[in-house]
Amino acid sequence: MMNANIVPSLFRAIAIALLILIIAGVYATSAYADPSLPIVVDHGTISIEIYPQKHQLIVRKQGQKIKTYTVAVGNPSTPTPIGEYQVVYKGKDWGSSFGPRWLGLNVPWGTYGIHGTNRPDSIGKHKSHGCIRMLNRDVIELYEIIPLGTKVTIFGHVLGDSGHNPRALAEGDVGGDVQLIQSRLKSAGYFNGVCDGKFRRSTTSALKKFQRDRKLPQNGVVSNKVYEELGLLE
């Protein structure tokens, strides 16, 4: 017969062993996971919403609209990144092109922010390289309102305006659309790298293999036909 004192000790040992295995599994999974777009939990009272198609930036306090600004956003070849981000840096006087204030966002594949401009004629248009441009007087006002950690939601579709074809992608491009292509190629067994939204040589190589198997031109360019073959266009 088993000693009564041994039974609790045995159960404790089994429980500890199981806990170690679970923790090890979690760490092993996270160590190899691809980075995803930041998904921000809104803990603050202030938030920003940006609507690229309307060239509009809205500031909300506890859900209520308190400010609306007209802005410039990225052109189709260098679009403003769609998604949820945070203001992670605030700076002054980055240079005349960026105006008197800069609010940096935590976009995974590049340096993007909300800033002023020396081209006020671009406001209300798709004229930037992806950043959100404001009139200098507006960005000075915004800078004083917005604390670090503020949630910024940029609305739209990662492949762009539904009225236009998605942009052709090639080595050197960055963005959420690149990350989506990498993810689809990875799911299909062609891409083994990290889906980081940066179109590098490894993505080109994977794409050419996909193009070869689908009897498409092996040029390393994501064309409309590639989008279709990946199930992203009908």
Secondary structure, 3 states (H helix, E strand, C coil): CCCCCHHHHHHHHHHHHHHHHHHHHHHHHHHCCCCCCCCCCCCCCEEEEEEHHHCEEEEEECCEEEEEEECEEECCCCCCCCEEEEEEEEEEEEEHHHEEEEEEECCCCCCEEEECCCCHHHCCCEEECCCEECCHHHHHHHHHHCCCCCEEEECCCCCCCCCCCCCCECCCCECHHHHHHHHHHHHCCCCCCCCCCECCHHHHHHHHHHHHHCCCCCCCCECHHHHHHCCCCC
